[in-house]
């Protein structure tokens, strides 16, 4: 594809030739190419960044092959994230209850020392178990979020790739049309020059007649 840069446009479109109209049309679409290429490059970098974060966190990707626009993975990950949010709320509530039970056991002066110590030990065990469950769910939720970021990056890359590919197809078609129109114009100009030259020769012959 080659951009024709020597186009001369008129303020009044009616005064433009068909060739100039198509050259203007070509220029308009080539101006849209660079932003699409930048969008594609940014999408590639976004994907690389998401993959790096996933790797640094020690999180596995997706099992099997993943297509850029596979809505199934996105739905599945969204459902897991929703489930993780619900589990997180339950774990936080369990943590609050365990901490309240520990405070109650520690402040209970109505029991003897041995019984109170046993209740405190039991409550501390519940707090520890609740903390572990909360940490596990938090890590699970972060894993899902990292995968969600990867899915978003893949989706953006798919959109950028599709937009760029489609625009290049349009540019290729415009270039082909412009080439044919330029060739037609060259043929017409050649015929016009030949006709003018023929008329000139006839005029000179007539002038030479005594």
C-alpha positions in Angstrom: 0.0 0.0 0.0 1.3 3.4 -0.9 -0.1 6.8 0.1 -0.4 9.3 -2.7 0.9 12.6 -1.3 0.8 14.9 -4.3 -2.9 15.4 -4.2 -4.1 19.0 -4.8 -7.6 19.6 -3.4 -10.0 22.3 -4.2 -12.1 24.1 -1.7 -15.1 23.4 -4.0 -15.5 19.7 -4.2 -17.3 20.0 -7.5 -14.1 21.2 -9.1 -12.2 18.2 -8.0 -11.6 15.3 -10.4 -12.6 11.7 -9.6 -8.9 10.9 -9.1 -8.5 13.7 -6.6 -11.6 12.6 -4.7 -10.2 9.1 -4.4 -6.8 10.4 -3.3 -8.5 12.5 -0.6 -10.5 9.4 0.5 -7.2 7.4 0.6 -5.5 10.1 2.7 -8.4 10.2 5.1 -8.2 6.5 5.8 -4.4 6.4 6.0 -4.7 9.0 8.8 -6.8 6.5 10.8 -4.2 3.8 10.4 -1.5 5.1 12.8 -3.9 5.3 15.8 -5.1 1.8 15.1 -1.5 0.5 15.0 -0.7 2.3 18.3 -3.8 0.7 19.8 -2.6 -2.7 18.7 0.8 -2.1 20.2 -0.6 -1.0 23.5 -2.9 -4.0 23.6 0.1 -6.3 23.0 2.0 -4.6 25.9 -1.1 -4.8 28.1 -1.2 -8.6 27.5 2.5 -9.0 28.2 2.0 -7.0 31.5 -0.9 -9.1 32.5 0.9 -12.4 31.8 3.9 -11.1 33.8 1.8 -10.3 36.8 0.2 -13.7 36.6 3.6 -15.4 36.4 5.1 -13.3 39.3 2.2 -14.3 41.5 2.8 -18.0 40.7 -0.7 -18.3 39.2 -1.4 -20.8 36.5 -3.1 -19.6 33.3 -6.0 -21.3 31.7 -6.1 -25.0 30.9 -6.4 -25.8 27.3 -6.4 -23.5 24.3 -7.8 -20.0 24.7 -9.2 -18.0 21.8 -9.0 -14.2 22.0 -12.7 -13.7 21.9 -13.8 -16.8 23.9 -16.7 -15.5 25.9 -16.9 -18.8 27.8 -13.7 -18.2 29.8 -14.9 -14.6 30.6 -18.2 -15.9 31.9 -16.6 -18.7 34.0 -14.1 -16.3 35.5 -16.9 -13.8 36.3 -18.9 -16.5 38.1 -15.8 -17.5 40.1 -15.2 -13.9 41.0 -18.8 -13.5 42.2 -18.5 -16.6 44.2 -15.2 -15.5 45.8 -16.8 -12.2 46.8 -19.5 -14.1 48.6 -17.0 -16.4 50.3 -15.0 -13.4 51.3 -17.9 -11.7 53.1 -18.7 -14.9 55.0 -15.1 -15.4 56.0 -14.9 -11.8 57.2 -18.1 -12.3 59.3 -16.6 -15.5 60.7 -13.5 -13.6 61.6 -15.4 -10.9 63.4 -17.4 -13.5 65.4 -14.3 -15.4 66.4 -12.6 -12.3 67.6 -15.7 -11.4 69.6 -15.8 -14.8 71.2 -12.1 -14.4 72.1 -12.7 -11.0 73.7 -15.7 -12.4 75.6 -13.6 -15.4 76.9 -10.8 -13.1 77.9 -13.1 -10.7 79.8 -15.2 -13.4 81.5 -14.4 -13.3 85.2 -17.2 -15.6 86.4 -15.3 -18.8 85.6 -12.4 -20.3 87.4 -8.9 -20.0 85.9 -8.7 -23.4 84.3 -12.1 -23.2 82.6 -11.4 -19.6 81.5 -8.0 -20.6 80.1 -9.6 -23.5 78.2 -12.3 -21.2 76.7 -9.6 -18.6 75.7 -7.5 -21.3 74.0 -10.6 -22.6 72.1 -11.4 -19.0 71.0 -7.8 -18.4 69.9 -7.9 -21.6 67.8 -11.1 -20.3 66.2 -9.5 -17.0 65.4 -6.5 -18.7 63.9 -8.7 -20.9 61.8 -10.8 -17.9 60.6 -7.6 -16.0 59.7 -6.3 -18.9 57.6 -9.7 -19.3 55.8 -9.8 -15.5 55.2 -6.2 -15.5 53.8 -7.0 -18.5 51.6 -10.1 -16.9 50.1 -8.3 -13.6 49.7 -5.5 -15.4 47.7 -8.1 -17.2 45.7 -9.9 -14.0 44.9 -6.6 -12.3 43.9 -5.9 -15.2 41.6 -9.3 -14.8 39.9 -8.7 -11.1 39.5 -5.3 -11.6 37.9 -6.9 -14.1 35.5 -9.7 -11.5 34.9 -7.0 -8.9 34.0 -5.5 -11.4 31.5 -8.9 -12.0 30.0 -9.5 -8.3 29.6 -6.0 -7.9 28.0 -6.8 -10.7 25.6 -10.1 -9.2 24.7 -8.6 -5.8 24.1 -5.9 -7.4 21.8 -8.6 -9.2 19.9 -10.5 -6.0 19.3 -7.4 -4.1 18.3 -6.3 -6.9 16.0 -9.7 -7.1 14.3 -10.0 -3.3 13.9 -6.5 -3.1 12.4 -7.0 -6.1 10.0 -10.3 -4.8 8.8 -8.9 -1.3 8.2 -6.0 -2.7 6.2 -8.4 -4.6 4.0 -10.2 -1.3 3.4 -6.9 0.5 2.6 -6.0 -2.3 0.2 -9.3 -2.0 -1.6 -8.9 1.8 -1.8 -5.4 1.4 -3.2 -6.7 -0.9 -5.9 -9.5 1.4 -6.9 -7.2 4.4 -6.9 -4.7 2.5 -9.1 -7.4 1.7 -11.6 -8.7 5.3 -11.7 -5.2 6.7 -12.1 -4.7 4.3 -15.0 -8.0 5.3 -16.6 -7.1 9.0 -16.2 -3.7 8.4 -17.8 -5.4 6.7 -20.8 -7.8 9.6 -21.2 -5.0 12.1 -21.0 -3.0 10.2 -23.6 -6.0 10.1 -25.9 -6.6 13.8 -25.4 -3.0 14.6 -26.2 -3.2 12.4 -29.3 -6.4 14.1 -30.4 -4.9 17.6 -29.8 -1.8 16.7 -31.8 -3.9 15.4 -34.7 -6.0 18.6 -34.8 -2.8 20.7 -34.7 -1.3 18.8 -37.6 -4.5 19.3 -39.6 -4.5 23.0 -38.8 -0.9 23.3 -40.0 -1.7 21.5 -43.2 -4.6 23.8 -43.9 -2.4 26.8 -43.3 0.2 25.5 -45.7 -2.4 25.2 -48.5 -2.0 28.2 -50.9 
